[in-house]
Amino acid sequence: MSKPKKSTIEVQGTAIAVLSYKDEDFISLTDMLQAKDGDFFISDWLRNRNTVEFLGVWESIYNPHFNYGEFAIIKSQAGLNSYKISVKEWVEKTKAIGLKAAAGRYGGTFAHKDIAFEFGMWISAEFKIYLIKEFQRLKEDENRRLSLAWNLNRTLSKLNYRIHTDAVKAHLIPSEVTSAQAAITYATEADLLNVALFGHTARQWREANPKLDGNVRDHAGIEQLLVLANMEGMNAEFIHMGLAQGERLKRLNQIAIRQMQVLTASNLKSLPGAKAE
């Protein structure tokens, strides 16, 4: 099972873990409690009626499998002196996804960022503001690094495209052809890669996305751009080997499938200790 990506932010001197998986961010409530003066437990927050109502609304928006029957029972008891519920019980009874009690290396209670921000108010209003500020800074840093990686792979793709077009010129374009005829051959080979990786030609992409600027490669993900860079070099070698275009398309498509599977295999699916879907 894939491990979540862990980051750490510091809020008013308290180090707080942030786990990212399935393109969502969960913040450690256990770490946040270190900033709270006096004895205070997550179960104290969870038994509060306002908390239960907030969690219920959040789950109703984002969780299609939320158990409203169990939620109604919990809500009717919330706030009573005799009532107490743990995060584990809350998750098991309501099938909630906003809170997670994780074991192992990333042990503790984690909450979706929306819920963690709400929990921050229980520490203090000032703490909540700084929590949001530091989390936003973390996301901005991650996006900046992601942009640099995308630009690097885009550059690699362009460099390999030069190698690819040189191979086309040397082996596929007959002598004494017009520039227009040569361009047609280049476009055909470019679309060979488009079909192998994206499943459609540049023209088909434009027809399907008339409102988007640029071309299919401008909207490719980092993994796709990296695979495209590899494919351009491989297609150049296949051309040198004298392989027919149809055979090259089959080979390149198989290569694209394998490499995309490897590159996307590390997508985060769940926190440690959670059951696989």
C-alpha positions as CSV (number, residue, x, y, z in Angstrom):
1,M,0.0,0.0,0.0
2,S,1.3,3.4,-0.9
3,K,2.4,5.7,1.9
4,P,1.0,9.2,2.1
5,K,3.2,12.2,1.5
6,K,4.1,13.9,4.8
7,S,4.9,17.5,5.3
8,T,5.3,19.6,8.4
9,I,4.3,23.1,9.2
10,E,5.1,25.2,12.3
11,V,2.3,27.2,13.9
12,Q,3.3,29.4,16.8
13,G,6.2,27.1,17.7
14,T,4.2,23.9,17.3
15,A,5.2,21.4,14.6
16,I,2.2,19.9,12.9
17,A,2.1,17.1,10.4
18,V,0.2,17.3,7.1
19,L,-0.5,14.1,5.2
20,S,-1.5,14.3,1.5
21,Y,-3.2,11.4,-0.4
22,K,-5.9,11.2,-3.1
23,D,-5.2,14.9,-3.8
24,E,-6.5,15.8,-0.3
25,D,-4.7,17.1,2.7
26,F,-5.2,15.9,6.3
27,I,-3.7,17.8,9.3
28,S,-2.8,16.2,12.6
29,L,-5.2,17.2,15.4
30,T,-2.9,15.3,17.8
31,D,-0.1,17.7,17.0
32,M,-2.3,20.7,17.2
33,L,-3.3,19.7,20.8
34,Q,0.3,20.5,21.9
35,A,-0.5,24.2,21.5
36,K,-3.5,23.9,23.8
37,D,-3.1,25.0,27.4
38,G,-4.5,22.6,30.1
39,D,-6.0,19.2,29.7
40,F,-8.0,18.9,26.5
41,F,-8.8,15.9,24.4
42,I,-10.1,15.4,20.9
43,S,-13.0,13.5,22.4
44,D,-14.0,16.6,24.3
45,W,-14.3,18.5,21.0
46,L,-16.1,15.6,19.4
47,R,-18.8,15.4,22.0
48,N,-19.8,19.0,21.5
49,R,-23.1,19.5,19.6
50,N,-21.8,22.3,17.4
51,T,-18.9,20.1,16.4
52,V,-21.2,17.2,15.6
53,E,-23.4,19.4,13.5
54,F,-20.4,20.8,11.6
55,L,-19.0,17.3,10.9
56,G,-22.5,16.1,9.7
57,V,-22.8,19.0,7.2
58,W,-19.3,18.4,5.9
59,E,-19.8,14.7,5.5
60,S,-23.2,15.2,3.8
61,I,-21.4,17.3,1.1
62,Y,-18.4,15.2,0.5
63,N,-19.3,11.6,1.6
64,P,-22.0,9.7,-0.4
65,H,-21.7,6.8,2.0
66,F,-22.3,8.8,5.2
67,N,-24.6,6.9,7.6
68,Y,-27.3,9.4,8.5
69,G,-29.1,7.0,10.8
70,E,-26.1,6.7,13.1
71,F,-25.4,10.4,12.8
72,A,-28.9,11.2,14.0
73,I,-28.4,9.0,17.1
74,I,-25.0,10.7,17.9
75,K,-26.4,14.2,17.3
76,S,-29.3,13.5,19.8
77,Q,-26.8,12.6,22.5
78,A,-24.1,15.2,21.8
79,G,-23.7,17.7,24.6
80,L,-24.9,15.4,27.3
81,N,-22.6,15.1,30.3
82,S,-22.8,11.3,30.1
83,Y,-22.0,11.2,26.4
84,K,-18.6,10.5,25.0
85,I,-17.3,9.2,21.6
86,S,-13.9,8.5,20.2
87,V,-12.8,9.3,16.7
88,K,-12.6,5.6,15.9
89,E,-16.2,5.1,17.0
90,W,-17.3,8.1,15.0
91,V,-15.7,6.7,11.9
92,E,-17.0,3.2,12.4
93,K,-20.6,4.2,13.1
94,T,-21.1,6.9,10.5
95,K,-18.6,5.8,7.8
96,A,-17.1,9.3,8.0
97,I,-14.2,10.2,5.8
98,G,-13.3,13.6,7.3
99,L,-11.5,12.2,10.4
100,K,-9.0,9.4,10.5
101,A,-7.3,7.7,13.5
102,A,-4.1,6.5,12.0
103,A,-1.7,3.9,13.4
104,G,1.9,3.2,12.7
105,R,4.5,5.7,11.6
106,Y,2.0,8.5,11.1
107,G,0.0,7.6,14.2
108,G,-2.5,10.0,15.7
109,T,-5.8,11.7,14.7
110,F,-5.9,13.5,11.4
111,A,-8.6,15.7,10.0
112,H,-9.4,17.0,6.5
113,K,-8.0,20.5,6.3
114,D,-11.5,22.0,6.3
115,I,-12.2,20.3,9.6
116,A,-8.7,20.9,11.0
117,F,-9.2,24.6,10.5
118,E,-12.4,24.4,12.5
119,F,-10.6,22.5,15.2
120,G,-8.0,25.2,15.3
121,M,-10.6,27.6,16.7
122,W,-10.8,25.4,19.8
123,I,-7.1,26.1,20.3
124,S,-7.6,29.8,19.8
125,A,-8.7,32.3,17.1
126,E,-5.1,33.4,16.6
127,F,-3.9,29.8,16.3
128,K,-6.5,29.2,13.6
129,I,-5.4,32.2,11.6
130,Y,-1.8,31.2,11.7
131,L,-2.7,27.6,10.9
132,I,-4.4,28.6,7.7
133,K,-1.6,31.0,6.8
134,E,1.1,28.3,7.2
135,F,-0.9,25.7,5.4
136,Q,-1.3,28.1,2.4
137,R,2.4,28.8,2.4
138,L,3.1,25.0,2.3
139,K,0.7,24.6,-0.7
140,E,2.3,27.6,-2.5
141,D,5.8,26.1,-2.1
142,E,4.5,22.7,-3.4
143,N,2.9,24.3,-6.4
144,R,6.1,26.3,-7.1
145,R,8.1,23.1,-7.1
146,L,5.5,21.3,-9.2
147,S,5.7,24.1,-11.8
148,L,9.5,23.8,-11.9
149,A,9.2,20.1,-12.5
150,W,6.6,20.6,-15.2
151,N,8.8,23.1,-17.0
152,L,11.8,20.8,-16.8
153,N,9.9,17.9,-18.4
154,R,8.5,20.3,-21.0
155,T,12.1,21.3,-21.9
156,L,13.2,17.6,-22.1
157,S,10.3,16.9,-24.4
158,K,11.3,19.8,-26.7
159,L,14.9,18.6,-26.8
160,N,13.9,15.1,-27.7
161,Y,11.5,16.4,-30.3
162,R,14.6,17.8,-32.1
163,I,16.2,14.4,-32.1
164,H,12.9,12.9,-33.3
165,T,12.5,15.4,-36.2
166,D,16.1,14.9,-37.3
167,A,15.4,11.2,-37.6
168,V,12.3,11.9,-39.6
169,K,14.2,14.1,-41.9
170,A,17.0,11.6,-42.4
171,H,15.0,8.5,-43.0
172,L,11.4,9.3,-43.9
173,I,11.4,12.4,-46.0
174,P,12.5,11.8,-49.6
175,S,14.9,14.2,-51.2
176,E,13.6,17.2,-53.3
177,V,10.3,17.6,-51.6
178,T,8.6,20.9,-50.8
179,S,8.6,22.4,-47.4
180,A,4.8,21.8,-47.3
181,Q,5.3,18.1,-48.1
182,A,7.9,17.8,-45.4
183,A,5.6,19.5,-42.9
184,I,2.9,16.9,-43.6
185,T,5.3,14.1,-42.8
186,Y,6.5,15.8,-39.6
187,A,2.9,16.3,-38.5
188,T,2.1,12.6,-39.2
189,E,5.0,11.5,-37.0
190,A,4.0,14.0,-34.3
191,D,0.5,12.6,-34.3
192,L,2.0,9.1,-34.1
193,L,3.2,10.0,-30.7
194,N,0.0,11.7,-29.8
195,V,-2.1,8.7,-30.6
196,A,0.3,6.3,-28.8
197,L,0.2,8.4,-25.6
198,F,-3.0,10.4,-25.6
199,G,-5.2,8.2,-27.8
200,H,-6.0,10.9,-30.4
201,T,-4.4,13.2,-32.9
202,A,-3.7,16.9,-32.4
203,R,-6.7,17.8,-34.6
204,Q,-9.0,15.5,-32.7
205,W,-8.0,17.1,-29.5
206,R,-8.6,20.6,-30.8
207,E,-12.1,19.6,-32.0
208,A,-12.9,18.1,-28.6
209,N,-11.5,21.1,-26.7
210,P,-12.4,24.2,-28.7
211,K,-12.3,26.5,-25.7
212,L,-8.8,25.6,-24.6
213,D,-5.7,27.5,-25.8
214,G,-2.6,25.7,-27.1
215,N,-2.4,22.1,-28.0
216,V,-2.7,18.7,-26.4
217,R,0.9,18.7,-25.2
218,D,0.5,22.1,-23.5
219,H,-2.2,20.5,-21.3
220,A,-0.3,17.3,-20.5
221,G,0.6,16.3,-17.0
222,I,4.1,15.9,-15.7
223,E,4.0,12.1,-16.1
224,Q,2.8,12.4,-19.7
225,L,5.4,14.9,-20.6
226,L,8.2,12.6,-19.2
227,V,6.8,9.6,-21.1
228,L,6.5,11.8,-24.3
229,A,10.2,12.8,-24.0
230,N,11.1,9.1,-23.7
231,M,8.9,8.1,-26.6
232,E,10.4,10.8,-28.9
233,G,13.9,9.3,-28.4
234,M,12.6,5.8,-28.8
235,N,10.7,6.6,-32.0
236,A,13.9,8.1,-33.4
237,E,15.7,4.8,-32.8
238,F,12.8,2.8,-34.3
239,I,13.0,5.0,-37.4
240,H,16.7,4.4,-37.7
241,M,16.0,0.7,-37.4
242,G,13.7,0.9,-40.4
243,L,10.5,-0.1,-38.6
244,A,7.2,0.6,-40.4
245,Q,5.0,3.3,-38.9
246,G,2.3,0.9,-37.9
247,E,4.8,-1.3,-36.0
248,R,6.3,1.8,-34.3
249,L,2.8,2.9,-33.2
250,K,2.1,-0.5,-31.6
251,R,5.5,-0.5,-29.8
252,L,5.2,3.1,-28.6
253,N,1.7,2.6,-27.3
254,Q,2.9,-0.4,-25.3
255,I,5.8,1.6,-23.9
256,A,3.5,4.5,-23.0
257,I,1.1,2.2,-21.1
258,R,3.9,0.6,-19.2
259,Q,5.7,3.8,-18.3
260,M,2.4,5.6,-17.3
261,Q,1.5,2.6,-15.1
262,V,4.9,2.8,-13.3
263,L,4.8,6.6,-12.9
264,T,1.2,6.6,-11.5
265,A,1.6,3.6,-9.3
266,S,2.8,5.8,-6.4
267,N,-0.6,7.7,-6.3
268,L,-1.6,7.8,-2.7
269,K,-4.7,5.7,-2.0
270,S,-5.1,5.7,1.8
271,L,-3.6,6.4,5.1
272,P,-1.5,3.6,6.8
273,G,-3.8,1.2,8.7
274,A,-6.8,1.9,6.5
275,K,-8.5,-0.9,4.6
276,A,-7.9,-1.1,0.9
277,E,-10.9,-0.4,-1.3
